[in-house]
Amino acid sequence: MVLFVCTVVAQNKISGKVTNQHHAPLPGATVSLPELNKGTMTNEKGEYELTNLPNGKNKVQFSFVGYASDIKTVLLNNA
């Protein structure tokens, strides 16, 4: 299972870190918002950032080869 941290800030940006069950970073993991056709990959520290996201509920998908994918819903509201 892939573990992650997700931070939401007022500028409609999400960022965090993708790790394995031992809290080791997973560089090259994919973090995407399929409904928006946006995504990125984690850096060598397992960190990611996605910016310019719309308000509302957004599904974020985390995936890495050899691990089960995980989908979380985040609520973005910069009001």
PDB file of N, CA, C and O in Angstrom, chain B, residues numbered from 101:
ATOM      1  N   MET B 101       0.839  -1.181   0.000  1.00  0.00           N
ATOM      2  CA  MET B 101       0.000   0.000   0.000  1.00  0.00           C
ATOM      3  C   MET B 101       0.882   1.242   0.000  1.00  0.00           C
ATOM      4  O   MET B 101       1.913   1.286   0.671  1.00  0.00           O
ATOM      5  N   VAL B 102       0.473   2.225  -0.743  1.00  0.00           N
ATOM      6  CA  VAL B 102       1.185   3.489  -0.817  1.00  0.00           C
ATOM      7  C   VAL B 102       0.581   4.445   0.217  1.00  0.00           C
ATOM      8  O   VAL B 102      -0.636   4.626   0.265  1.00  0.00           O
ATOM      9  N   LEU B 103       1.424   5.047   1.032  1.00  0.00           N
ATOM     10  CA  LEU B 103       0.989   6.044   1.991  1.00  0.00           C
ATOM     11  C   LEU B 103       1.334   7.418   1.448  1.00  0.00           C
ATOM     12  O   LEU B 103       2.265   7.556   0.654  1.00  0.00           O
ATOM     13  N   PHE B 104       0.598   8.428   1.865  1.00  0.00           N
ATOM     14  CA  PHE B 104       0.870   9.766   1.347  1.00  0.00           C
ATOM     15  C   PHE B 104       0.426  10.812   2.350  1.00  0.00           C
ATOM     16  O   PHE B 104      -0.361  10.554   3.261  1.00  0.00           O
ATOM     17  N   VAL B 105       0.957  11.988   2.145  1.00  0.00           N
ATOM     18  CA  VAL B 105       0.535  13.168   2.900  1.00  0.00           C
ATOM     19  C   VAL B 105       0.043  14.166   1.873  1.00  0.00           C
ATOM     20  O   VAL B 105       0.687  14.371   0.844  1.00  0.00           O
ATOM     21  N   CYS B 106      -1.075  14.778   2.139  1.00  0.00           N
ATOM     22  CA  CYS B 106      -1.645  15.732   1.194  1.00  0.00           C
ATOM     23  C   CYS B 106      -1.952  17.025   1.926  1.00  0.00           C
ATOM     24  O   CYS B 106      -2.694  17.022   2.908  1.00  0.00           O
ATOM     25  N   THR B 107      -1.391  18.122   1.461  1.00  0.00           N
ATOM     26  CA  THR B 107      -1.624  19.427   2.056  1.00  0.00           C
ATOM     27  C   THR B 107      -2.385  20.291   1.066  1.00  0.00           C
ATOM     28  O   THR B 107      -2.015  20.364  -0.106  1.00  0.00           O
ATOM     29  N   VAL B 108      -3.433  20.941   1.519  1.00  0.00           N
ATOM     30  CA  VAL B 108      -4.220  21.825   0.669  1.00  0.00           C
ATOM     31  C   VAL B 108      -4.042  23.247   1.191  1.00  0.00           C
ATOM     32  O   VAL B 108      -4.174  23.494   2.390  1.00  0.00           O
ATOM     33  N   VAL B 109      -3.742  24.185   0.286  1.00  0.00           N
ATOM     34  CA  VAL B 109      -3.561  25.582   0.681  1.00  0.00           C
ATOM     35  C   VAL B 109      -4.518  26.480  -0.101  1.00  0.00           C
ATOM     36  O   VAL B 109      -5.157  26.035  -1.055  1.00  0.00           O
ATOM     37  N   ALA B 110      -4.611  27.736   0.304  1.00  0.00           N
ATOM     38  CA  ALA B 110      -5.597  28.663  -0.247  1.00  0.00           C
ATOM     39  C   ALA B 110      -5.439  28.920  -1.736  1.00  0.00           C
ATOM     40  O   ALA B 110      -6.430  29.254  -2.386  1.00  0.00           O
ATOM     41  N   GLN B 111      -4.268  28.788  -2.304  1.00  0.00           N
ATOM     42  CA  GLN B 111      -4.067  29.065  -3.724  1.00  0.00           C
ATOM     43  C   GLN B 111      -4.484  27.883  -4.596  1.00  0.00           C
ATOM     44  O   GLN B 111      -4.099  27.821  -5.764  1.00  0.00           O
ATOM     45  N   ASN B 112      -5.258  26.950  -4.059  1.00  0.00           N
ATOM     46  CA  ASN B 112      -5.680  25.748  -4.778  1.00  0.00           C
ATOM     47  C   ASN B 112      -4.494  24.999  -5.351  1.00  0.00           C
ATOM     48  O   ASN B 112      -4.348  24.795  -6.556  1.00  0.00           O
ATOM     49  N   LYS B 113      -3.669  24.609  -4.418  1.00  0.00           N
ATOM     50  CA  LYS B 113      -2.485  23.815  -4.708  1.00  0.00           C
ATOM     51  C   LYS B 113      -2.514  22.635  -3.739  1.00  0.00           C
ATOM     52  O   LYS B 113      -2.872  22.797  -2.572  1.00  0.00           O
ATOM     53  N   ILE B 114      -2.144  21.468  -4.214  1.00  0.00           N
ATOM     54  CA  ILE B 114      -1.958  20.350  -3.299  1.00  0.00           C
ATOM     55  C   ILE B 114      -0.511  19.907  -3.401  1.00  0.00           C
ATOM     56  O   ILE B 114       0.096  19.941  -4.471  1.00  0.00           O
ATOM     57  N   SER B 115       0.025  19.494  -2.271  1.00  0.00           N
ATOM     58  CA  SER B 115       1.403  19.012  -2.244  1.00  0.00           C
ATOM     59  C   SER B 115       1.514  17.994  -1.131  1.00  0.00           C
ATOM     60  O   SER B 115       0.667  17.929  -0.240  1.00  0.00           O
ATOM     61  N   GLY B 116       2.554  17.212  -1.191  1.00  0.00           N
ATOM     62  CA  GLY B 116       2.748  16.207  -0.159  1.00  0.00           C
ATOM     63  C   GLY B 116       3.902  15.300  -0.475  1.00  0.00           C
ATOM     64  O   GLY B 116       4.775  15.638  -1.274  1.00  0.00           O
ATOM     65  N   LYS B 117       3.907  14.146   0.152  1.00  0.00           N
ATOM     66  CA  LYS B 117       4.989  13.188   0.002  1.00  0.00           C
ATOM     67  C   LYS B 117       4.389  11.791  -0.088  1.00  0.00           C
ATOM     68  O   LYS B 117       3.513  11.439   0.702  1.00  0.00           O
ATOM     69  N   VAL B 118       4.851  11.001  -1.039  1.00  0.00           N
ATOM     70  CA  VAL B 118       4.396   9.627  -1.204  1.00  0.00           C
ATOM     71  C   VAL B 118       5.477   8.710  -0.647  1.00  0.00           C
ATOM     72  O   VAL B 118       6.644   8.800  -1.028  1.00  0.00           O
ATOM     73  N   THR B 119       5.069   7.825   0.262  1.00  0.00           N
ATOM     74  CA  THR B 119       6.006   6.896   0.903  1.00  0.00           C
ATOM     75  C   THR B 119       5.440   5.486   0.897  1.00  0.00           C
ATOM     76  O   THR B 119       4.256   5.276   0.635  1.00  0.00           O
ATOM     77  N   ASN B 120       6.306   4.525   1.190  1.00  0.00           N
ATOM     78  CA  ASN B 120       5.846   3.144   1.329  1.00  0.00           C
ATOM     79  C   ASN B 120       5.448   2.887   2.779  1.00  0.00           C
ATOM     80  O   ASN B 120       5.437   3.810   3.594  1.00  0.00           O
ATOM     81  N   GLN B 121       5.126   1.649   3.100  1.00  0.00           N
ATOM     82  CA  GLN B 121       4.666   1.305   4.443  1.00  0.00           C
ATOM     83  C   GLN B 121       5.739   1.499   5.510  1.00  0.00           C
ATOM     84  O   GLN B 121       5.417   1.540   6.698  1.00  0.00           O
ATOM     85  N   HIS B 122       6.997   1.619   5.116  1.00  0.00           N
ATOM     86  CA  HIS B 122       8.103   1.863   6.047  1.00  0.00           C
ATOM     87  C   HIS B 122       8.494   3.341   6.085  1.00  0.00           C
ATOM     88  O   HIS B 122       9.522   3.704   6.654  1.00  0.00           O
ATOM     89  N   HIS B 123       7.670   4.180   5.478  1.00  0.00           N
ATOM     90  CA  HIS B 123       7.868   5.634   5.424  1.00  0.00           C
ATOM     91  C   HIS B 123       9.077   6.047   4.582  1.00  0.00           C
ATOM     92  O   HIS B 123       9.587   7.157   4.732  1.00  0.00           O
ATOM     93  N   ALA B 124       9.534   5.159   3.698  1.00  0.00           N
ATOM     94  CA  ALA B 124      10.606   5.499   2.762  1.00  0.00           C
ATOM     95  C   ALA B 124       9.975   6.193   1.551  1.00  0.00           C
ATOM     96  O   ALA B 124       8.930   5.750   1.076  1.00  0.00           O
ATOM     97  N   PRO B 125      10.579   7.261   1.044  1.00  0.00           N
ATOM     98  CA  PRO B 125      10.007   7.978  -0.104  1.00  0.00           C
ATOM     99  C   PRO B 125       9.951   7.111  -1.348  1.00  0.00           C
ATOM    100  O   PRO B 125      10.780   6.221  -1.539  1.00  0.00           O
ATOM    101  N   LEU B 126       8.957   7.382  -2.196  1.00  0.00           N
ATOM    102  CA  LEU B 126       8.813   6.672  -3.464  1.00  0.00           C
ATOM    103  C   LEU B 126       9.020   7.656  -4.618  1.00  0.00           C
ATOM    104  O   LEU B 126       8.059   8.243  -5.115  1.00  0.00           O
ATOM    105  N   PRO B 127      10.280   7.836  -5.044  1.00  0.00           N
ATOM    106  CA  PRO B 127      10.535   8.727  -6.177  1.00  0.00           C
ATOM    107  C   PRO B 127       9.967   8.132  -7.465  1.00  0.00           C
ATOM    108  O   PRO B 127      10.073   6.929  -7.704  1.00  0.00           O
ATOM    109  N   GLY B 128       9.374   8.974  -8.278  1.00  0.00           N
ATOM    110  CA  GLY B 128       8.802   8.517  -9.542  1.00  0.00           C
ATOM    111  C   GLY B 128       7.376   8.013  -9.427  1.00  0.00           C
ATOM    112  O   GLY B 128       6.839   7.482 -10.399  1.00  0.00           O
ATOM    113  N   ALA B 129       6.743   8.162  -8.264  1.00  0.00           N
ATOM    114  CA  ALA B 129       5.330   7.797  -8.126  1.00  0.00           C
ATOM    115  C   ALA B 129       4.494   8.814  -8.914  1.00  0.00           C
ATOM    116  O   ALA B 129       4.871   9.980  -9.035  1.00  0.00           O
ATOM    117  N   THR B 130       3.382   8.365  -9.434  1.00  0.00           N
ATOM    118  CA  THR B 130       2.494   9.231 -10.198  1.00  0.00           C
ATOM    119  C   THR B 130       1.380   9.757  -9.299  1.00  0.00           C
ATOM    120  O   THR B 130       0.735   8.994  -8.579  1.00  0.00           O
ATOM    121  N   VAL B 131       1.163  11.068  -9.348  1.00  0.00           N
ATOM    122  CA  VAL B 131       0.082  11.721  -8.620  1.00  0.00           C
ATOM    123  C   VAL B 131      -0.741  12.453  -9.676  1.00  0.00           C
ATOM    124  O   VAL B 131      -0.229  13.333 -10.368  1.00  0.00           O
ATOM    125  N   SER B 132      -2.024  12.087  -9.798  1.00  0.00           N
ATOM    126  CA  SER B 132      -2.814  12.689 -10.867  1.00  0.00           C
ATOM    127  C   SER B 132      -4.229  13.010 -10.413  1.00  0.00           C
ATOM    128  O   SER B 132      -4.748  12.447  -9.450  1.00  0.00           O
ATOM    129  N   LEU B 133      -4.823  13.929 -11.139  1.00  0.00           N
ATOM    130  CA  LEU B 133      -6.234  14.259 -11.006  1.00  0.00           C
ATOM    131  C   LEU B 133      -6.866  13.875 -12.338  1.00  0.00           C
ATOM    132  O   LEU B 133      -6.965  14.705 -13.242  1.00  0.00           O
ATOM    133  N   PRO B 134      -7.299  12.610 -12.464  1.00  0.00           N
ATOM    134  CA  PRO B 134      -7.771  12.108 -13.763  1.00  0.00           C
ATOM    135  C   PRO B 134      -8.892  12.924 -14.384  1.00  0.00           C
ATOM    136  O   PRO B 134      -8.925  13.087 -15.604  1.00  0.00           O
ATOM    137  N   GLU B 135      -9.811  13.440 -13.576  1.00  0.00           N
ATOM    138  CA  GLU B 135     -10.937  14.200 -14.104  1.00  0.00           C
ATOM    139  C   GLU B 135     -10.509  15.530 -14.709  1.00  0.00           C
ATOM    140  O   GLU B 135     -11.245  16.114 -15.505  1.00  0.00           O
ATOM    141  N   LEU B 136      -9.319  16.015 -14.337  1.00  0.00           N
ATOM    142  CA  LEU B 136      -8.809  17.288 -14.845  1.00  0.00           C
ATOM    143  C   LEU B 136      -7.673  17.104 -15.844  1.00  0.00           C
ATOM    144  O   LEU B 136      -7.150  18.080 -16.380  1.00  0.00           O
ATOM    145  N   ASN B 137      -7.293  15.854 -16.093  1.00  0.00           N
ATOM    146  CA  ASN B 137      -6.149  15.563 -16.970  1.00  0.00           C
ATOM    147  C   ASN B 137      -4.893  16.286 -16.510  1.00  0.00           C
ATOM    148  O   ASN B 137      -4.147  16.826 -17.327  1.00  0.00           O
ATOM    149  N   LYS B 138      -4.660  16.297 -15.198  1.00  0.00           N
ATOM    150  CA  LYS B 138      -3.457  16.904 -14.625  1.00  0.00           C
ATOM    151  C   LYS B 138      -2.727  15.847 -13.832  1.00  0.00           C
ATOM    152  O   LYS B 138      -3.340  14.954 -13.247  1.00  0.00           O
ATOM    153  N   GLY B 139      -1.411  15.956 -13.817  1.00  0.00           N
ATOM    154  CA  GLY B 139      -0.644  15.026 -13.023  1.00  0.00           C
ATOM    155  C   GLY B 139       0.813  15.415 -12.954  1.00  0.00           C
ATOM    156  O   GLY B 139       1.272  16.326 -13.643  1.00  0.00           O
ATOM    157  N   THR B 140       1.529  14.701 -12.106  1.00  0.00           N
ATOM    158  CA  THR B 140       2.953  14.924 -11.929  1.00  0.00           C
ATOM    159  C   THR B 140       3.570  13.651 -11.370  1.00  0.00           C
ATOM    160  O   THR B 140       2.873  12.686 -11.057  1.00  0.00           O
ATOM    161  N   MET B 141       4.883  13.671 -11.252  1.00  0.00           N
ATOM    162  CA  MET B 141       5.604  12.566 -10.629  1.00  0.00           C
ATOM    163  C   MET B 141       6.342  13.107  -9.415  1.00  0.00           C
ATOM    164  O   MET B 141       6.715  14.280  -9.370  1.00  0.00           O
ATOM    165  N   THR B 142       6.546  12.238  -8.432  1.00  0.00           N
ATOM    166  CA  THR B 142       7.277  12.656  -7.242  1.00  0.00           C
ATOM    167  C   THR B 142       8.757  12.793  -7.549  1.00  0.00           C
ATOM    168  O   THR B 142       9.287  12.122  -8.435  1.00  0.00           O
ATOM    169  N   ASN B 143       9.423  13.682  -6.796  1.00  0.00           N
ATOM    170  CA  ASN B 143      10.862  13.873  -6.964  1.00  0.00           C
ATOM    171  C   ASN B 143      11.628  12.801  -6.182  1.00  0.00           C
ATOM    172  O   ASN B 143      11.033  11.841  -5.692  1.00  0.00           O
ATOM    173  N   GLU B 144      12.934  12.968  -6.069  1.00  0.00           N
ATOM    174  CA  GLU B 144      13.776  11.965  -5.406  1.00  0.00           C
ATOM    175  C   GLU B 144      13.460  11.812  -3.920  1.00  0.00           C
ATOM    176  O   GLU B 144      13.840  10.816  -3.305  1.00  0.00           O
ATOM    177  N   LYS B 145      12.766  12.794  -3.338  1.00  0.00           N
ATOM    178  CA  LYS B 145      12.364  12.723  -1.926  1.00  0.00           C
ATOM    179  C   LYS B 145      10.922  12.237  -1.771  1.00  0.00           C
ATOM    180  O   LYS B 145      10.399  12.185  -0.658  1.00  0.00           O
ATOM    181  N   GLY B 146      10.279  11.879  -2.891  1.00  0.00           N
ATOM    182  CA  GLY B 146       8.890  11.429  -2.856  1.00  0.00           C
ATOM    183  C   GLY B 146       7.891  12.564  -2.783  1.00  0.00           C
ATOM    184  O   GLY B 146       6.708  12.331  -2.538  1.00  0.00           O
ATOM    185  N   GLU B 147       8.352  13.806  -2.993  1.00  0.00           N
ATOM    186  CA  GLU B 147       7.497  14.981  -2.864  1.00  0.00           C
ATOM    187  C   GLU B 147       6.853  15.355  -4.206  1.00  0.00           C
ATOM    188  O   GLU B 147       7.414  15.118  -5.275  1.00  0.00           O
ATOM    189  N   TYR B 148       5.662  15.946  -4.110  1.00  0.00           N
ATOM    190  CA  TYR B 148       4.949  16.380  -5.313  1.00  0.00           C
ATOM    191  C   TYR B 148       4.215  17.690  -5.026  1.00  0.00           C
ATOM    192  O   TYR B 148       4.024  18.083  -3.875  1.00  0.00           O
ATOM    193  N   GLU B 149       3.806  18.354  -6.121  1.00  0.00           N
ATOM    194  CA  GLU B 149       3.002  19.569  -6.023  1.00  0.00           C
ATOM    195  C   GLU B 149       2.192  19.720  -7.297  1.00  0.00           C
ATOM    196  O   GLU B 149       2.721  19.568  -8.398  1.00  0.00           O
ATOM    197  N   LEU B 150       0.913  20.017  -7.150  1.00  0.00           N
ATOM    198  CA  LEU B 150       0.036  20.322  -8.274  1.00  0.00           C
ATOM    199  C   LEU B 150      -0.604  21.673  -7.992  1.00  0.00           C
ATOM    200  O   LEU B 150      -1.130  21.893  -6.901  1.00  0.00           O
ATOM    201  N   THR B 151      -0.563  22.583  -8.966  1.00  0.00           N
ATOM    202  CA  THR B 151      -1.056  23.946  -8.777  1.00  0.00           C
ATOM    203  C   THR B 151      -2.175  24.278  -9.757  1.00  0.00           C
ATOM    204  O   THR B 151      -2.490  23.500 -10.658  1.00  0.00           O
ATOM    205  N   ASN B 152      -2.767  25.454  -9.557  1.00  0.00           N
ATOM    206  CA  ASN B 152      -3.832  25.966 -10.432  1.00  0.00           C
ATOM    207  C   ASN B 152      -5.002  25.001 -10.530  1.00  0.00           C
ATOM    208  O   ASN B 152      -5.461  24.668 -11.623  1.00  0.00           O
ATOM    209  N   LEU B 153      -5.475  24.558  -9.376  1.00  0.00           N
ATOM    210  CA  LEU B 153      -6.575  23.606  -9.332  1.00  0.00           C
ATOM    211  C   LEU B 153      -7.878  24.328  -9.035  1.00  0.00           C
ATOM    212  O   LEU B 153      -7.879  25.322  -8.308  1.00  0.00           O
ATOM    213  N   PRO B 154      -8.994  23.845  -9.586  1.00  0.00           N
ATOM    214  CA  PRO B 154     -10.277  24.510  -9.372  1.00  0.00           C
ATOM    215  C   PRO B 154     -10.860  24.214  -7.992  1.00  0.00           C
ATOM    216  O   PRO B 154     -10.507  23.223  -7.353  1.00  0.00           O
ATOM    217  N   ASN B 155     -11.750  25.084  -7.550  1.00  0.00           N
ATOM    218  CA  ASN B 155     -12.487  24.838  -6.316  1.00  0.00           C
ATOM    219  C   ASN B 155     -13.362  23.603  -6.484  1.00  0.00           C
ATOM    220  O   ASN B 155     -13.720  23.222  -7.598  1.00  0.00           O
ATOM    221  N   GLY B 156     -13.696  22.993  -5.364  1.00  0.00           N
ATOM    222  CA  GLY B 156     -14.610  21.848  -5.378  1.00  0.00           C
ATOM    223  C   GLY B 156     -13.910  20.566  -4.985  1.00  0.00           C
ATOM    224  O   GLY B 156     -12.744  20.557  -4.591  1.00  0.00           O
ATOM    225  N   LYS B 157     -14.664  19.477  -5.107  1.00  0.00           N
ATOM    226  CA  LYS B 157     -14.121  18.156  -4.792  1.00  0.00           C
ATOM    227  C   LYS B 157     -13.286  17.660  -5.961  1.00  0.00           C
ATOM    228  O   LYS B 157     -13.723  17.703  -7.111  1.00  0.00           O
ATOM    229  N   ASN B 158     -12.092  17.195  -5.661  1.00  0.00           N
ATOM    230  CA  ASN B 158     -11.186  16.675  -6.677  1.00  0.00           C
ATOM    231  C   ASN B 158     -10.660  15.321  -6.234  1.00  0.00           C
ATOM    232  O   ASN B 158     -10.244  15.152  -5.088  1.00  0.00           O
ATOM    233  N   LYS B 159     -10.679  14.363  -7.142  1.00  0.00           N
ATOM    234  CA  LYS B 159     -10.136  13.040  -6.848  1.00  0.00           C
ATOM    235  C   LYS B 159      -8.663  13.025  -7.223  1.00  0.00           C
ATOM    236  O   LYS B 159      -8.289  13.384  -8.339  1.00  0.00           O
ATOM    237  N   VAL B 160      -7.828  12.602  -6.271  1.00  0.00           N
ATOM    238  CA  VAL B 160      -6.383  12.528  -6.485  1.00  0.00           C
ATOM    239  C   VAL B 160      -5.990  11.061  -6.456  1.00  0.00           C
ATOM    240  O   VAL B 160      -6.297  10.345  -5.503  1.00  0.00           O
ATOM    241  N   GLN B 161      -5.307  10.616  -7.511  1.00  0.00           N
ATOM    242  CA  GLN B 161      -4.885   9.222  -7.615  1.00  0.00           C
ATOM    243  C   GLN B 161      -3.375   9.119  -7.426  1.00  0.00           C
ATOM    244  O   GLN B 161      -2.607   9.866  -8.032  1.00  0.00           O
ATOM    245  N   PHE B 162      -2.965   8.184  -6.578  1.00  0.00           N
ATOM    246  CA  PHE B 162      -1.561   7.915  -6.301  1.00  0.00           C
ATOM    247  C   PHE B 162      -1.253   6.521  -6.819  1.00  0.00           C
ATOM    248  O   PHE B 162      -1.968   5.569  -6.504  1.00  0.00           O
ATOM    249  N   SER B 163      -0.174   6.389  -7.625  1.00  0.00           N
ATOM    250  CA  SER B 163       0.188   5.066  -8.127  1.00  0.00           C
ATOM    251  C   SER B 163       1.696   4.934  -8.255  1.00  0.00           C
ATOM    252  O   SER B 163       2.417   5.906  -8.484  1.00  0.00           O
ATOM    253  N   PHE B 164       2.147   3.688  -8.098  1.00  0.00           N
ATOM    254  CA  PHE B 164       3.568   3.362  -8.189  1.00  0.00           C
ATOM    255  C   PHE B 164       3.665   1.891  -8.557  1.00  0.00           C
ATOM    256  O   PHE B 164       2.920   1.067  -8.027  1.00  0.00           O
ATOM    257  N   VAL B 165       4.566   1.562  -9.450  1.00  0.00           N
ATOM    258  CA  VAL B 165       4.711   0.186  -9.919  1.00  0.00           C
ATOM    259  C   VAL B 165       4.956  -0.750  -8.733  1.00  0.00           C
ATOM    260  O   VAL B 165       5.814  -0.490  -7.890  1.00  0.00           O
ATOM    261  N   GLY B 166       4.193  -1.835  -8.682  1.00  0.00           N
ATOM    262  CA  GLY B 166       4.342  -2.812  -7.614  1.00  0.00           C
ATOM    263  C   GLY B 166       3.475  -2.549  -6.395  1.00  0.00           C
ATOM    264  O   GLY B 166       3.469  -3.345  -5.455  1.00  0.00           O
ATOM    265  N   TYR B 167       2.739  -1.437  -6.398  1.00  0.00           N
ATOM    266  CA  TYR B 167       1.857  -1.081  -5.283  1.00  0.00           C
ATOM    267  C   TYR B 167       0.438  -0.885  -5.803  1.00  0.00           C
ATOM    268  O   TYR B 167       0.233  -0.557  -6.972  1.00  0.00           O
ATOM    269  N   ALA B 168      -0.526  -1.088  -4.935  1.00  0.00           N
ATOM    270  CA  ALA B 168      -1.918  -0.816  -5.297  1.00  0.00           C
ATOM    271  C   ALA B 168      -2.120   0.695  -5.390  1.00  0.00           C
ATOM    272  O   ALA B 168      -1.600   1.451  -4.570  1.00  0.00           O
ATOM    273  N   SER B 169      -2.871   1.120  -6.384  1.00  0.00           N
ATOM    274  CA  SER B 169      -3.199   2.542  -6.519  1.00  0.00           C
ATOM    275  C   SER B 169      -4.168   2.939  -5.418  1.00  0.00           C
ATOM    276  O   SER B 169      -4.904   2.106  -4.888  1.00  0.00           O
ATOM    277  N   ASP B 170      -4.158   4.224  -5.084  1.00  0.00           N
ATOM    278  CA  ASP B 170      -5.053   4.745  -4.065  1.00  0.00           C
ATOM    279  C   ASP B 170      -5.666   6.034  -4.593  1.00  0.00           C
ATOM    280  O   ASP B 170      -4.980   6.840  -5.222  1.00  0.00           O
ATOM    281  N   ILE B 171      -6.947   6.228  -4.339  1.00  0.00           N
ATOM    282  CA  ILE B 171      -7.634   7.449  -4.755  1.00  0.00           C
ATOM    283  C   ILE B 171      -8.226   8.110  -3.516  1.00  0.00           C
ATOM    284  O   ILE B 171      -8.923   7.469  -2.728  1.00  0.00           O
ATOM    285  N   LYS B 172      -7.939   9.401  -3.354  1.00  0.00           N
ATOM    286  CA  LYS B 172      -8.478  10.194  -2.254  1.00  0.00           C
ATOM    287  C   LYS B 172      -9.221  11.387  -2.839  1.00  0.00           C
ATOM    288  O   LYS B 172      -8.890  11.858  -3.928  1.00  0.00           O
ATOM    289  N   THR B 173     -10.216  11.871  -2.123  1.00  0.00           N
ATOM    290  CA  THR B 173     -10.958  13.060  -2.537  1.00  0.00           C
ATOM    291  C   THR B 173     -10.551  14.210  -1.625  1.00  0.00           C
ATOM    292  O   THR B 173     -10.559  14.082  -0.401  1.00  0.00           O
ATOM    293  N   VAL B 174     -10.195  15.338  -2.244  1.00  0.00           N
ATOM    294  CA  VAL B 174      -9.858  16.548  -1.480  1.00  0.00           C
ATOM    295  C   VAL B 174     -10.830  17.651  -1.872  1.00  0.00           C
ATOM    296  O   VAL B 174     -11.255  17.749  -3.023  1.00  0.00           O
ATOM    297  N   LEU B 175     -11.171  18.472  -0.897  1.00  0.00           N
ATOM    298  CA  LEU B 175     -12.037  19.608  -1.137  1.00  0.00           C
ATOM    299  C   LEU B 175     -11.197  20.867  -1.195  1.00  0.00           C
ATOM    300  O   LEU B 175     -10.526  21.222  -0.226  1.00  0.00           O
ATOM    301  N   LEU B 176     -11.235  21.543  -2.340  1.00  0.00           N
ATOM    302  CA  LEU B 176     -10.484  22.775  -2.515  1.00  0.00           C
ATOM    303  C   LEU B 176     -11.457  23.940  -2.506  1.00  0.00           C
ATOM    304  O   LEU B 176     -12.478  23.916  -3.193  1.00  0.00           O
ATOM    305  N   ASN B 177     -11.132  24.961  -1.722  1.00  0.00           N
ATOM    306  CA  ASN B 177     -11.981  26.131  -1.633  1.00  0.00           C
ATOM    307  C   ASN B 177     -11.122  27.299  -1.176  1.00  0.00           C
ATOM    308  O   ASN B 177     -10.772  27.392   0.000  1.00  0.00           O
ATOM    309  N   ASN B 178     -10.783  28.188  -2.100  1.00  0.00           N
ATOM    310  CA  ASN B 178      -9.920  29.311  -1.753  1.00  0.00           C
ATOM    311  C   ASN B 178     -10.695  30.537  -1.283  1.00  0.00           C
ATOM    312  O   ASN B 178     -10.131  31.627  -1.190  1.00  0.00           O
ATOM    313  N   ALA B 179     -11.961  30.372  -0.993  1.00  0.00           N
ATOM    314  CA  ALA B 179     -12.785  31.509  -0.551  1.00  0.00           C
ATOM    315  C   ALA B 179     -12.469  31.879   0.883  1.00  0.00           C
ATOM    316  O   ALA B 179     -13.063  32.811   1.425  1.00  0.00           O
TER     317      ALA B 179
END
